[in-house]
C-alpha cells in the first residue's frame, strides 16, 4: 500500500518572511510547489472564507498564508486565483474583512465567487453532487484550510474545507438532507472530496481555533503548517496534534469505513518536525452535541431533546439581523414580535445558526441524558 507523506514545519508568527520560510520547509519533502503546479496551469487557491471576520479571530485562513502561496504558484509558472463560497455574506465583503482582498490587490490576483455549479456522479451514497464550476474546471486546486474545532464534525480541516465547493444556498439543502445524522454528513464530505480531490492541502495551524468552532471558538496558538497530497492523511495528523479523540473524528471514521487510503497511521510518514514536538495540551473541544448511540428511530424521536444539545438564542446579544433565520436548513427559526424563536421539532441540530451568527447570540443547551454521559467522552 502507498505511503502518504504529511510534512510539518514550525511557524511562530504570520510575518510574511516567517510564513514563506515555513512553506519552503513544509513543501520541500513533497517536491516543492513545482511538483504540484506546472507552467500555464490555472490554479484555484481555496481558503476557508466562512464569514466576514478579522484574521485575528482565527475564523478564516490567514491572508499571509494566502499571499505566500499565490507567490509560490506564480514562481512555479501557474496562474493563481482565489475562490470560495462563504457560509454567510458575499465573497467581496468576506475577503475585505478577512484581509484576503488586500493581498489580492497587492499581488494582482483574481477573486472568484462560486456562483454556478455543475452536477457530477457521486462515488457512493450520494449519486449526484453539484459543485462549483471554478472548482471543477481549475487545472490544479490548492486547499488552504484553517485548523478549527467544529460543533458538528468536531474538527474542520482539509476535507471539511471542501464543503465550500458547494454553492451558496445549496449548503443548506445538503445540511437538511444529511445534517441530522453526523455520520451521514461526514460521508457526504468524504464523497465531495472524492469527486474532485485537491492536488495539495496546506493547513493554517499557526493560530488554530479551539472550543465552539468553527466561528464562535477561541484562537489557540499551535505554531505550525501541515501539508500533503492526501487531505485525509493531513487531517489525521492535524487531529493527532490537537488531541481529537478517535471516536469523535467523524470524517476519518467515514473514510475508514469506505476503505479509503490515508487514514491508516501505518501508511503515513511524517516529514519535518516530529509529531510529539507539535502536540498541544488542553485543546478545548466543542460541546458534545449528540449521544444517540444508534437507538431505534422511535426512541430517538421521543428522547431527542434529552440525548442532544440544541442551540438557544441569547436575547441580549441578538440583533434580529435574520441571518440565522435565513440560513437555517429546515426553517426552524422565526422572528415574531421582535423576538427570535426556534422550533425544536424542526431543528436538526446542525448548529448552522451558531456557526453563522455574527454576534455569537446562540448558546448550547445540553439534554439531561447527554450531561450524564459527558464523562464517557
C-alpha positions as CSV (number, residue, x, y, z in Angstrom):
1,X,0.0,0.0,0.0
2,X,1.2,3.5,-0.8
3,X,2.7,5.6,2.0
4,X,1.4,9.1,2.3
5,X,3.8,11.9,3.4
6,X,2.5,14.6,5.7
7,X,5.0,17.4,6.0
8,X,5.2,19.6,9.1
9,X,7.0,22.9,9.9
10,X,7.2,25.2,12.8
11,X,5.9,28.7,12.1
12,X,5.7,31.1,15.1
13,X,4.0,34.1,13.5
14,X,2.2,35.4,10.4
15,X,5.0,37.7,9.3
16,X,5.5,37.2,5.5
17,X,9.1,36.0,5.8
18,X,8.2,33.5,8.6
19,X,5.3,32.1,6.6
20,X,7.4,31.9,3.5
21,X,10.2,30.0,5.3
22,X,7.6,27.7,6.8
23,X,6.1,27.0,3.3
24,X,9.5,26.3,1.9
25,X,10.2,23.9,4.7
26,X,6.8,22.1,4.5
27,X,6.8,21.8,0.7
28,X,10.4,20.6,0.3
29,X,9.7,16.9,1.3
30,X,6.8,16.9,-1.1
31,X,8.9,18.0,-4.1
32,X,8.2,21.8,-3.8
33,X,5.3,23.7,-5.4
34,X,6.6,22.8,-8.8
35,X,5.7,19.2,-8.1
36,X,2.0,20.3,-8.0
37,X,1.9,23.3,-10.4
38,X,3.1,23.3,-13.9
39,X,3.7,26.3,-16.2
40,X,0.4,27.6,-17.6
41,X,-1.8,25.8,-15.0
42,X,-4.9,27.7,-13.8
43,X,-4.6,27.2,-10.0
44,X,-7.5,27.6,-7.7
45,X,-6.4,28.5,-4.2
46,X,-9.3,27.6,-1.9
47,X,-9.0,29.1,1.6
48,X,-11.6,28.9,4.4
49,X,-13.7,32.1,3.9
50,X,-16.5,31.2,6.2
51,X,-17.7,34.7,7.1
52,X,-16.5,38.3,7.4
53,X,-14.2,38.1,10.4
54,X,-10.9,39.8,11.2
55,X,-7.9,37.4,10.7
56,X,-7.0,37.6,14.4
57,X,-10.3,35.8,15.2
58,X,-9.0,32.6,13.6
59,X,-12.2,32.0,11.6
60,X,-10.7,32.3,8.2
61,X,-7.4,31.3,6.6
62,X,-4.8,33.9,7.4
63,X,-4.1,36.3,4.5
64,X,-0.3,36.0,5.0
65,X,-0.5,32.3,4.1
66,X,-2.7,33.0,1.0
67,X,-0.3,35.7,-0.1
68,X,2.8,33.4,0.0
69,X,1.0,30.5,-1.7
70,X,0.0,32.9,-4.5
71,X,3.6,33.9,-4.9
72,X,4.8,30.3,-4.9
73,X,2.3,29.3,-7.5
74,X,3.5,32.2,-9.7
75,X,7.1,31.2,-9.3
76,X,6.1,27.7,-10.5
77,X,4.6,29.2,-13.6
78,X,1.0,28.8,-12.6
79,X,-1.9,31.3,-12.9
80,X,-3.4,31.6,-9.4
81,X,-6.9,32.7,-8.5
82,X,-8.7,32.6,-5.2
83,X,-12.3,31.3,-4.8
84,X,-14.8,30.1,-2.2
85,X,-18.5,30.2,-1.3
86,X,-18.8,31.8,2.2
87,X,-21.3,30.4,4.6
88,X,-22.8,33.9,5.0
89,X,-22.3,37.2,3.2
90,X,-20.9,37.9,-0.2
91,X,-17.3,36.9,-1.0
92,X,-16.2,40.5,-1.6
93,X,-17.2,41.5,2.0
94,X,-15.7,38.4,3.5
95,X,-12.5,38.9,1.6
96,X,-12.2,42.5,2.7
97,X,-12.8,41.8,6.4
98,X,-10.5,38.8,6.5
99,X,-7.6,40.7,4.9
100,X,-7.6,38.5,1.8
101,X,-8.7,41.3,-0.5
102,X,-5.7,43.4,0.4
103,X,-3.5,40.5,-0.6
104,X,-5.3,40.0,-3.9
105,X,-4.9,43.7,-4.7
106,X,-1.2,43.6,-3.8
107,X,-0.5,40.6,-5.9
108,X,-2.9,41.3,-8.7
109,X,-4.8,38.1,-8.2
110,X,-8.4,37.5,-9.2
111,X,-11.2,36.7,-6.7
112,X,-13.8,34.3,-8.0
113,X,-17.1,33.7,-6.2
114,X,-18.6,30.3,-6.6
115,X,-22.0,31.0,-8.1
116,X,-22.6,28.4,-10.8
117,X,-22.4,24.7,-10.2
118,X,-22.3,21.5,-12.2
119,X,-23.5,18.1,-11.2
120,X,-21.2,15.1,-11.2
121,X,-21.8,11.5,-10.4
122,X,-21.1,10.7,-6.8
123,X,-19.0,7.7,-5.7
124,X,-21.2,6.1,-3.1
125,X,-24.4,7.1,-1.2
126,X,-24.9,10.4,-2.9
127,X,-25.5,9.8,-6.6
128,X,-25.3,13.4,-7.8
129,X,-23.2,16.1,-6.3
130,X,-23.4,19.7,-7.6
131,X,-20.1,21.5,-7.1
132,X,-18.8,25.0,-8.1
133,X,-17.7,25.3,-11.7
134,X,-14.4,27.1,-11.0
135,X,-13.5,24.4,-8.5
136,X,-14.2,21.6,-11.0
137,X,-12.6,23.4,-14.0
138,X,-9.3,24.5,-12.4
139,X,-6.2,22.7,-13.6
140,X,-5.0,22.4,-10.0
141,X,-6.6,23.0,-6.6
142,X,-4.6,24.0,-3.6
143,X,-6.7,23.6,-0.5
144,X,-5.9,26.0,2.4
145,X,-8.0,25.1,5.4
146,X,-7.8,26.7,8.8
147,X,-7.5,24.1,11.7
148,X,-10.6,24.6,13.8
149,X,-13.0,22.8,16.0
150,X,-16.5,22.2,14.6
151,X,-19.6,21.6,16.7
152,X,-21.0,19.0,14.3
153,X,-17.8,17.3,12.9
154,X,-15.5,18.0,16.0
155,X,-12.8,19.2,13.7
156,X,-12.8,21.1,10.4
157,X,-9.6,20.9,8.3
158,X,-8.7,19.7,4.8
159,X,-11.7,17.6,3.9
160,X,-14.4,19.7,5.6
161,X,-12.9,22.8,3.8
162,X,-14.0,21.3,0.5
163,X,-17.7,21.8,1.5
164,X,-17.0,25.4,0.4
165,X,-17.2,24.0,-3.2
166,X,-20.9,23.6,-2.6
167,X,-22.5,26.8,-3.9
168,X,-24.4,29.2,-1.7
169,X,-27.9,28.1,-0.6
170,X,-27.2,24.5,-1.7
171,X,-25.2,24.2,1.5
172,X,-28.5,24.5,3.5
173,X,-30.1,21.9,1.3
174,X,-27.3,19.4,2.0
175,X,-27.5,20.1,5.7
176,X,-31.2,19.4,5.5
177,X,-30.6,16.2,3.6
178,X,-27.7,14.8,5.6
179,X,-27.2,17.1,8.6
180,X,-29.5,15.4,11.0
181,X,-27.0,12.4,11.2
182,X,-23.4,13.4,11.7
183,X,-22.1,10.1,10.3
184,X,-24.1,10.6,7.1
185,X,-22.9,14.2,6.8
186,X,-19.3,13.0,7.3
187,X,-19.9,10.6,4.5
188,X,-21.1,13.4,2.3
189,X,-17.9,15.4,3.0
190,X,-15.8,12.4,2.0
191,X,-17.8,11.9,-1.2
192,X,-17.4,15.5,-2.1
193,X,-13.6,15.1,-1.7
194,X,-13.6,12.0,-3.9
195,X,-15.4,13.8,-6.8
196,X,-12.6,16.2,-7.2
197,X,-9.6,15.7,-4.8
198,X,-7.4,18.7,-4.2
199,X,-3.9,18.4,-5.6
200,X,-2.3,19.8,-2.4
201,X,-3.6,20.7,1.1
202,X,-1.7,23.2,3.3
203,X,-3.2,23.7,6.7
204,X,-3.0,27.0,8.5
205,X,-2.3,25.8,12.1
206,X,-0.2,28.7,13.2
207,X,-3.2,30.0,15.2
208,X,-6.0,27.5,15.2
209,X,-9.4,27.7,16.9
210,X,-10.5,25.7,19.9
211,X,-13.8,25.5,21.8
212,X,-17.0,26.2,20.0
213,X,-15.7,26.4,16.4
214,X,-15.9,27.0,13.6
215,X,-16.9,30.6,14.2
216,X,-17.6,31.1,17.9
217,X,-14.5,29.5,19.4
218,X,-11.2,31.0,20.7
219,X,-7.9,31.4,18.9
220,X,-5.3,29.0,20.1
221,X,-1.6,29.1,19.1
222,X,-0.4,25.8,17.7
223,X,2.5,27.2,15.7
224,X,2.8,25.0,12.6
225,X,1.9,24.4,9.0
226,X,1.0,20.9,7.7
227,X,1.0,19.8,4.1
228,X,0.3,16.8,2.0
229,X,-1.3,15.5,-1.2
230,X,-3.9,13.4,0.6
231,X,-6.2,15.6,2.8
232,X,-7.4,12.5,4.8
233,X,-3.8,11.9,5.9
234,X,-3.2,15.6,6.6
235,X,-6.4,15.7,8.7
236,X,-5.4,12.7,10.7
237,X,-2.1,14.2,11.7
238,X,-3.8,17.6,12.5
239,X,-6.3,15.7,14.8
240,X,-3.4,13.9,16.5
241,X,-1.6,17.2,17.1
242,X,-4.6,18.8,18.9
243,X,-5.7,15.6,20.6
244,X,-9.1,14.8,19.0
245,X,-10.4,11.5,20.4
246,X,-10.7,8.9,17.7
247,X,-14.4,8.3,18.4
248,X,-15.1,11.9,17.6
249,X,-13.3,12.0,14.3
250,X,-16.3,11.6,12.1
251,X,-14.8,12.3,8.7
252,X,-11.9,10.0,9.4
253,X,-14.2,7.2,10.6
254,X,-16.4,7.6,7.5
255,X,-13.3,7.3,5.2
256,X,-12.1,4.3,7.2
257,X,-15.5,2.5,6.7
258,X,-15.2,3.2,3.0
259,X,-11.7,1.7,2.9
260,X,-10.0,4.8,1.7
261,X,-6.3,5.3,1.8
262,X,-4.8,8.0,4.0
263,X,-6.4,7.1,7.4
264,X,-4.2,4.2,8.4
265,X,-1.3,5.6,10.6
266,X,0.9,2.7,9.5
267,X,1.0,4.2,6.0
268,X,1.5,7.9,7.0
269,X,5.1,9.2,7.1
270,X,5.7,12.5,9.0
271,X,8.4,14.6,7.3
272,X,9.8,17.6,9.2
273,X,9.0,18.3,12.8
274,X,8.2,15.2,14.8
275,X,4.6,14.8,15.9
276,X,5.4,14.7,19.6
277,X,7.1,18.1,19.3
278,X,4.0,19.6,17.8
279,X,1.3,18.2,20.1
280,X,-0.6,20.8,22.1
281,X,-2.1,20.1,25.5
282,X,-5.6,21.0,26.8
283,X,-7.0,21.9,23.4
284,X,-10.7,22.6,24.1
285,X,-13.2,20.6,22.1
286,X,-16.7,21.8,21.2
287,X,-19.8,20.8,23.0
288,X,-20.7,17.2,22.5
289,X,-24.0,17.6,20.7
290,X,-25.3,14.1,20.2
291,X,-25.2,10.7,22.0
292,X,-27.9,8.7,20.4
293,X,-25.8,5.6,20.2
294,X,-27.7,4.0,17.2
295,X,-31.0,3.9,19.1
296,X,-34.2,2.9,17.1
297,X,-35.9,5.9,15.4
298,X,-38.9,5.8,17.6
299,X,-36.7,6.2,20.7
300,X,-34.5,8.9,19.1
301,X,-37.6,10.9,18.3
302,X,-39.0,10.6,21.8
303,X,-35.7,11.3,23.6
304,X,-34.2,13.7,21.2
305,X,-34.2,16.7,23.5
306,X,-32.6,14.6,26.2
307,X,-30.0,13.0,24.0
308,X,-28.8,16.0,22.1
309,X,-27.6,19.6,22.6
310,X,-29.6,22.4,21.0
311,X,-29.0,26.0,20.1
312,X,-30.7,28.5,22.3
313,X,-30.9,32.2,21.4
314,X,-29.2,34.7,23.8
315,X,-31.7,37.6,23.7
316,X,-29.4,40.3,24.9
317,X,-26.9,39.5,22.2
318,X,-29.4,39.1,19.3
319,X,-29.7,42.0,16.9
320,X,-32.6,40.3,15.0
321,X,-30.5,40.6,11.8
322,X,-32.2,37.4,10.4
323,X,-29.1,35.7,9.2
324,X,-29.8,32.6,11.3
325,X,-33.4,32.5,10.2
326,X,-32.5,32.9,6.5
327,X,-29.8,30.2,6.6
328,X,-31.5,27.6,8.8
329,X,-31.7,24.5,6.6
330,X,-35.1,23.2,8.0
331,X,-36.5,26.7,8.5
332,X,-36.8,26.2,12.3
333,X,-36.1,29.8,13.2
334,X,-38.5,32.6,13.1
335,X,-38.7,36.2,14.3
336,X,-42.0,37.2,15.8
337,X,-42.9,40.3,17.7
338,X,-39.3,41.3,18.0
339,X,-38.1,38.0,19.4
340,X,-36.2,35.1,17.9
341,X,-37.6,31.6,18.5
342,X,-36.5,28.1,17.5
343,X,-38.9,25.2,16.7
344,X,-37.1,22.3,18.2
345,X,-39.4,19.8,16.4
346,X,-37.9,21.0,13.2
347,X,-34.3,21.8,14.4
348,X,-31.8,19.2,13.1
349,X,-29.0,20.3,15.4
350,X,-26.7,21.2,12.6
351,X,-25.7,24.4,14.5
352,X,-25.5,26.5,11.3
353,X,-27.1,29.3,13.4
354,X,-24.2,29.3,15.8
355,X,-21.7,28.9,13.0
356,X,-23.0,31.9,11.0
357,X,-24.3,34.3,13.7
358,X,-22.1,37.4,13.6
359,X,-22.9,38.3,17.2
360,X,-22.4,34.9,18.9
361,X,-26.0,35.1,20.0
362,X,-26.6,31.4,20.5
363,X,-25.8,29.3,23.5
364,X,-25.8,25.5,23.7
365,X,-28.3,23.7,26.0
366,X,-27.4,20.1,26.8
367,X,-30.1,17.5,27.2
368,X,-30.3,15.7,30.6
369,X,-29.1,12.3,29.4
370,X,-26.3,13.9,27.4
371,X,-25.0,15.6,30.6
372,X,-25.0,12.2,32.3
373,X,-22.7,10.6,29.7
374,X,-20.4,13.6,29.2
375,X,-17.7,11.8,31.3
376,X,-17.6,9.0,28.7
377,X,-16.1,11.4,26.2
